Amino acid sequence: MNATVSPIPEGMHSLTPHIVCRDANAAMDFYIRAFGAVDHGRLPGPDGKLMHGMMQIGDSWLMLVDENPEWSMNSPLALGGTPVTLHLYVADADAALARAVEAGATLTMPAADMFWGDRYGQLRDPFGHTWSIATHIRDVSPEEIQAASKLGCQGV
């Protein structure tokens, strides 16, 4: 190990989602339109499919790759869904959800004020990935969250 090289590259976080997409180039273009993502590079493979894509959304990074069943890399579209939700904090959840829907996402849960202190909604992007989008609107103690959780989402 080289002592002069940081084990985590400058600007990166310890955990970075790396998602598989059917047509990852189109997914990157969608994330630019839907979430204001910044494209930090695309590495095409010999077949023209995306071998590696790097984007930044806010202060966080997102890596993408084209699906390739030969390498057991299947997109949510190939799998019929995903158990993973990508969570995105923004300044205005309602506006961010509207922008993503305008870009082609499907709203699956309209924004609402939640008992844990966020304005929160969900959508599915055209590539099968689920996103939750939130704006933190109030600080809530752990005790208040616990009590409100017993009431369900009505406890706002």
Sequence and secondary structure as in RCSB ss.txt:
>XXXX:A:sequence
MNATVSPIPEGMHSLTPHIVCRDANAAMDFYIRAFGAVDHGRLPGPDGKLMHGMMQIGDSWLMLVDENPEWSMNS
PLALGGTPVTLHLYVADADAALARAVEAGATLTMPAADMFWGDRYGQLRDPFGHTWSIATHIRDVSPEEIQAASK
LGCQGV
>XXXX:A:secstr
  TTS SS TT  S   EEEETTHHHHHHHHHHHH  EEEEEEE TTSSEEEEEEEETTEEEEEEE BGGGTB  
HHHHTS S EEEEE S HHHHHHHHHHHT EEEEEEEE TTSEEEEEEE TTS EEEEEEE     HHHHHHHHT
TGGG  
